[in-house]
Amino acid sequence: MQDRLTVLRRTTTPHAEFRTVLRELSLLLAYEVTRDLPLASIPITTPLAPMLAPVLAGPPPVIVAILRAGQGMLEGFLILLPNASVGYIGLRRDPQTHTPLEYYTNVPADLAPRRVIVVDPMLATGNSAVAALQRLKGLGATALTFVCILAAPEGVAQVHEQHPDVPLYTAAIDERLDAHAYIVPGLGDAGDRLCGTP
């Protein structure tokens, strides 16, 4: 994970490689996040003998990407969870107040019985994560997890304070936020680097 994160951090990494490495890191995090998914046993026959074999139990999880950068994490999660449903929450950050403004939400209607995994590469102030988690709880989600590639201590504290019931997974926690609420040393704007826009 740390090796892949170094590739994301480098200013010389082209956006095509940034996408690929973001997907790889997401797959690694997906493995960690899904360790505790419930299992059931079903009878199968191998080429040598019948047996009871484990399969995922219950309804498939829902992966909710916070737009736009969260979309870059979806494929890594869907490699591991191909039957998962996908949802989106569009949030943009006000440049002066750093408060999130919601512009789009499209998630499955049956959130209550399902594990809902929210993905966004960066957890800076935590405001977008908190808003997305609150919105999903309002839509019935009860088993939420938040996953990011890189976090700032301020964002981690904010999510834990506002949503202490939501586990948080990240590849690294950096030093701090700067005056513009960017993670330092960070990797820049993940959405811009993912999409190849300035």
Order of alpha helices (4+ residues) and beta strands (2+ residues): alpha-alpha-beta-beta-beta-alpha-beta-beta-beta-beta-alpha-beta-beta-alpha-beta-beta-beta-beta-alpha
